[in-house]
Amino acid sequence: MDKLWIGAAYYPEMWDEAEVEKDVVRCKELGLNVLRMGEFAWGKMEPREGEFDFAWLKRAVDIMYENGIMTVMCTPTCTPPRWMLNRYEEMRQVTSRLQRANVSSRCHPCKTSPIMREKNRIIVTEMAKVFADHPGVIGWQIDNELFPYGEGCYCPLCRQAFRGYLKRRYGTTDNLNRAWGMTRWSLEYESFDAVEPPFYHEWRHPSLVTEWHKFQCEQIYSYVDEQAEILHAFGCRNVGTDMMQMDLLDYYKTNRKLDRVQFNHYNPAAELPMTSFSYDFLRCVLDRPFWVTETQAGWNGSHFAEFGDRPVGNCYANTWLPIARGGEMNMYWLFRSHPNGHELAHGALYNTAGRAYRVSNEVKRAAEEFSRAEEFLAKSRVESKVALTYSATAAVNFMSAPLVKGFDYRENLVKKFYLALRHYNVDVIDTPHALDGYRVLITPFATTLDENGFVSHVKAWVEQGGTWIVGPMSDIMDENTSKYTRAPFSFLEEFAGVYTKYQKPIDSDLKARWKDGSACAISTYYDAFECLPGTESLADYDGGECDGLSVVTRRSVGKGCVILLGSVPSHRDLLRLVDLAPIAEADENITLTERSGAHSGIIAVETEGRAGTLTLSGTWQDLITERRLSGTVAMNAYEVLVLVRAAE
């Protein structure tokens, strides 16, 4: 990390140039040093076909640069101009009800359309010619919040391309029918031309839903790759695409040709404790600091405000948290409220008349503190001994077939596993990620493990000394959203040394106890195991049909071990299995991050808006206030401490 960036999204196309000059002063008032520009301005960049005007945008970039404010330049391919979408109808998506999208807001483009791709290449090339070498442009954002909204585009081009995708993937319809189990209900396809995408109003086959989603995502990956290749060819640096927090779009594939992971989130104030989950995931996709390209300053909104206001101090903590967890940029949406349009009620750092909100001062406070702690943050990094699996394949499988009624993969992973680890450094990783350096890997709800070489990698890692805590609901489906037939798992029974007696994907009042007799709290899903020779039961079901069968097992493998979970343990019981010391002792409302490297220390952030305590071993100095702290330290609501060992 070379520098910390704090800023906001800015739309000079919305304002007279005299207002841009005034907004420079406002940026300086808050300590902002970066703005995003250009993402929705295609119509002003190309008012008529083949006629390009970037002079107005260059003047805005120049003015900001002259005042020490850098730019992240955005390609505007999310919003082709109305004249273009009307002239070339195939560029507009078709809904699942087979209606061509109206030109009414944004995210209209069909990712398959050759004309859309051609127009993208032209506008991105013209932008790169103007801005690739501009000293004020420090990075690039491709498009905006790419995702197969409404399950993607159902136009004739996409439907035909989908059939081609299936033919490449399966080779023959016999292979497809076998993989999807289409003999059930006599649903076999005679040819790929007979395959139609899933429609909302049907009872849809999970495998079809899965493959249709994957196809739509593949169109997005190539959409990103294509723009990245153009920008890189012109020497553009720090190229990324701002992504929302759903792993239904594979972050590893989306970022395979990008330089920076960029991330947008609009979590309301009450969800601040959970946002660090996203940061711990983003940090691992590319081995470099991530950028938060959008978060809400006050409230969210479109025609009306929603998601609540941020209590005093919450915006300040929200500004600090991604930096603490390894990011180097935090940007708000938006700098100044729009005077008209679809998001008239959205919060911002300044209102339409250019007057600051209360939260603006909290951003200013954080910016000032970043300066005091910049050397420490620049010369330290987050290193983790604990990793948690977050699988794009599992996210898609559970979207297609949740198994447990109302099951939300991400929510369950965060609340029932991740939040237990708020006093640890945690890397949140997908199956392509290397396992070197971790002591503990936790893999719940990862439906498909037989991918990306993960099985061989995890076996070798365990043999070399790793502790793998796996389950429940892991290794239960293949990538087609089909269950295994030889056993309930593809390999876990053999590797963990168990025989699975029962599986119950329903709510239950089953109870369990550890072998020492203490209660073991369990919930959500229930596998009951018989332990084979060489495997020990750590906790058994207590009563009911599973009485005496194991719910938590342990088997030594080489220098390490595999711990198999048949149900979801409580936070306390999970930490019993992790068996590593936390960074420090602290109340649950305090998130801790340990930083190491040329500088080392601890960053503590209170995330729930209430007082708490942190217990320190030895004497520390807070870089923000220069206080010396030791023993049990009281923390106020949304307070941040940046702690380094105090000199004797």
NORUR-V80094 format. One record per residue. N is the residue number from 1. RES is the residue in one letter. PSI is psi in whole degrees, 0 to 359 (NA if undefined). Layout:
# NORUR-V80094
n->(N,N)
res->(RES,RES)
psi->(PSI,PSI)
This chain:
# NORUR-V80094
n->(1,2,3,4,5,6,7,8,9,10,11,12,13,14,15,16,17,18,19,20,21,22,23,24,25,26,27,28,29,30,31,32,33,34,35,36,37,38,39,40,41,42,43,44,45,46,47,48,49,50,51,52,53,54,55,56,57,58,59,60,61,62,63,64,65,66,67,68,69,70,71,72,73,74,75,76,77,78,79,80,81,82,83,84,85,86,87,88,89,90,91,92,93,94,95,96,97,98,99,100,101,102,103,104,105,106,107,108,109,110,111,112,113,114,115,116,117,118,119,120,121,122,123,124,125,126,127,128,129,130,131,132,133,134,135,136,137,138,139,140,141,142,143,144,145,146,147,148,149,150,151,152,153,154,155,156,157,158,159,160,161,162,163,164,165,166,167,168,169,170,171,172,173,174,175,176,177,178,179,180,181,182,183,184,185,186,187,188,189,190,191,192,193,194,195,196,197,198,199,200,201,202,203,204,205,206,207,208,209,210,211,212,213,214,215,216,217,218,219,220,221,222,223,224,225,226,227,228,229,230,231,232,233,234,235,236,237,238,239,240,241,242,243,244,245,246,247,248,249,250,251,252,253,254,255,256,257,258,259,260,261,262,263,264,265,266,267,268,269,270,271,272,273,274,275,276,277,278,279,280,281,282,283,284,285,286,287,288,289,290,291,292,293,294,295,296,297,298,299,300,301,302,303,304,305,306,307,308,309,310,311,312,313,314,315,316,317,318,319,320,321,322,323,324,325,326,327,328,329,330,331,332,333,334,335,336,337,338,339,340,341,342,343,344,345,346,347,348,349,350,351,352,353,354,355,356,357,358,359,360,361,362,363,364,365,366,367,368,369,370,371,372,373,374,375,376,377,378,379,380,381,382,383,384,385,386,387,388,389,390,391,392,393,394,395,396,397,398,399,400,401,402,403,404,405,406,407,408,409,410,411,412,413,414,415,416,417,418,419,420,421,422,423,424,425,426,427,428,429,430,431,432,433,434,435,436,437,438,439,440,441,442,443,444,445,446,447,448,449,450,451,452,453,454,455,456,457,458,459,460,461,462,463,464,465,466,467,468,469,470,471,472,473,474,475,476,477,478,479,480,481,482,483,484,485,486,487,488,489,490,491,492,493,494,495,496,497,498,499,500,501,502,503,504,505,506,507,508,509,510,511,512,513,514,515,516,517,518,519,520,521,522,523,524,525,526,527,528,529,530,531,532,533,534,535,536,537,538,539,540,541,542,543,544,545,546,547,548,549,550,551,552,553,554,555,556,557,558,559,560,561,562,563,564,565,566,567,568,569,570,571,572,573,574,575,576,577,578,579,580,581,582,583,584,585,586,587,588,589,590,591,592,593,594,595,596,597,598,599,600,601,602,603,604,605,606,607,608,609,610,611,612,613,614,615,616,617,618,619,620,621,622,623,624,625,626,627,628,629,630,631,632,633,634,635,636,637,638,639,640,641,642,643,644,645,646,647,648)
res->(M,D,K,L,W,I,G,A,A,Y,Y,P,E,M,W,D,E,A,E,V,E,K,D,V,V,R,C,K,E,L,G,L,N,V,L,R,M,G,E,F,A,W,G,K,M,E,P,R,E,G,E,F,D,F,A,W,L,K,R,A,V,D,I,M,Y,E,N,G,I,M,T,V,M,C,T,P,T,C,T,P,P,R,W,M,L,N,R,Y,E,E,M,R,Q,V,T,S,R,L,Q,R,A,N,V,S,S,R,C,H,P,C,K,T,S,P,I,M,R,E,K,N,R,I,I,V,T,E,M,A,K,V,F,A,D,H,P,G,V,I,G,W,Q,I,D,N,E,L,F,P,Y,G,E,G,C,Y,C,P,L,C,R,Q,A,F,R,G,Y,L,K,R,R,Y,G,T,T,D,N,L,N,R,A,W,G,M,T,R,W,S,L,E,Y,E,S,F,D,A,V,E,P,P,F,Y,H,E,W,R,H,P,S,L,V,T,E,W,H,K,F,Q,C,E,Q,I,Y,S,Y,V,D,E,Q,A,E,I,L,H,A,F,G,C,R,N,V,G,T,D,M,M,Q,M,D,L,L,D,Y,Y,K,T,N,R,K,L,D,R,V,Q,F,N,H,Y,N,P,A,A,E,L,P,M,T,S,F,S,Y,D,F,L,R,C,V,L,D,R,P,F,W,V,T,E,T,Q,A,G,W,N,G,S,H,F,A,E,F,G,D,R,P,V,G,N,C,Y,A,N,T,W,L,P,I,A,R,G,G,E,M,N,M,Y,W,L,F,R,S,H,P,N,G,H,E,L,A,H,G,A,L,Y,N,T,A,G,R,A,Y,R,V,S,N,E,V,K,R,A,A,E,E,F,S,R,A,E,E,F,L,A,K,S,R,V,E,S,K,V,A,L,T,Y,S,A,T,A,A,V,N,F,M,S,A,P,L,V,K,G,F,D,Y,R,E,N,L,V,K,K,F,Y,L,A,L,R,H,Y,N,V,D,V,I,D,T,P,H,A,L,D,G,Y,R,V,L,I,T,P,F,A,T,T,L,D,E,N,G,F,V,S,H,V,K,A,W,V,E,Q,G,G,T,W,I,V,G,P,M,S,D,I,M,D,E,N,T,S,K,Y,T,R,A,P,F,S,F,L,E,E,F,A,G,V,Y,T,K,Y,Q,K,P,I,D,S,D,L,K,A,R,W,K,D,G,S,A,C,A,I,S,T,Y,Y,D,A,F,E,C,L,P,G,T,E,S,L,A,D,Y,D,G,G,E,C,D,G,L,S,V,V,T,R,R,S,V,G,K,G,C,V,I,L,L,G,S,V,P,S,H,R,D,L,L,R,L,V,D,L,A,P,I,A,E,A,D,E,N,I,T,L,T,E,R,S,G,A,H,S,G,I,I,A,V,E,T,E,G,R,A,G,T,L,T,L,S,G,T,W,Q,D,L,I,T,E,R,R,L,S,G,T,V,A,M,N,A,Y,E,V,L,V,L,V,R,A,A,E)
psi->(127,327,152,137,135,131,208,167,135,141,81,337,342,349,152,150,333,328,328,319,318,326,336,315,318,321,316,325,323,353,20,140,9,144,150,137,152,350,335,17,25,320,324,334,325,77,332,153,123,359,119,139,105,5,317,321,321,322,320,317,319,314,315,315,319,340,17,18,118,172,137,114,137,137,141,26,355,334,74,149,155,318,325,315,329,327,323,84,327,346,340,136,159,133,172,347,13,38,131,134,137,154,88,336,256,180,34,328,141,126,348,333,122,325,319,314,318,315,323,311,321,309,322,320,315,322,316,323,324,320,354,323,8,126,342,351,110,352,173,142,126,123,208,119,55,137,149,72,143,25,19,195,134,23,165,324,317,321,321,320,326,318,321,322,316,321,319,324,318,342,303,158,333,317,318,312,322,315,325,352,44,354,332,128,15,49,15,139,138,335,161,333,341,350,125,148,163,142,149,321,2,158,107,141,126,322,323,317,316,312,323,317,316,321,313,321,322,323,323,317,315,329,315,313,317,314,322,319,320,312,317,325,333,4,13,142,164,51,133,185,131,118,148,179,15,131,13,336,114,114,324,317,320,323,13,335,17,165,332,134,124,145,134,134,148,43,133,170,320,341,11,320,335,347,335,338,314,318,321,336,312,322,334,346,312,141,64,162,141,166,128,111,343,135,158,138,312,285,160,173,160,260,344,156,148,180,11,163,163,124,161,126,340,319,323,311,323,334,324,324,313,329,319,323,13,5,165,4,140,120,140,148,110,180,311,129,139,146,348,175,190,336,44,331,6,143,167,179,329,145,180,327,1,23,136,151,171,320,337,322,331,323,318,316,314,319,319,321,328,322,320,328,8,318,317,314,324,331,24,163,167,121,134,143,348,136,148,130,129,108,125,322,318,320,318,317,316,333,318,324,89,337,301,128,128,10,126,111,304,314,317,320,316,308,324,346,304,314,342,342,25,349,21,153,131,130,126,116,153,173,337,346,142,154,0,137,345,145,329,134,128,124,77,152,20,86,322,114,343,67,157,26,15,320,311,323,315,325,314,320,317,314,330,0,0,152,117,114,112,143,173,175,29,146,37,352,155,182,352,7,41,144,160,150,333,327,169,341,163,325,352,325,311,315,322,348,50,163,125,113,315,153,129,102,48,163,144,161,23,144,164,160,144,163,339,3,348,154,142,106,132,158,169,308,148,111,138,128,147,130,130,165,134,353,136,150,128,332,142,154,143,93,171,190,339,11,128,344,158,144,341,124,160,134,129,136,109,232,355,200,158,128,118,126,129,354,174,120,162,167,315,317,327,316,332,324,325,316,43,147,141,171,317,169,131,160,160,338,3,123,130,141,127,131,139,166,215,326,153,156,194,136,124,130,123,124,359,5,31,158,152,179,151,131,121,144,117,191,135,159,134,119,340,312,349,14,147,130,145,165,214,119,130,134,137,170,127,22,151,133,133,103,132,155,131,143,142,NA)
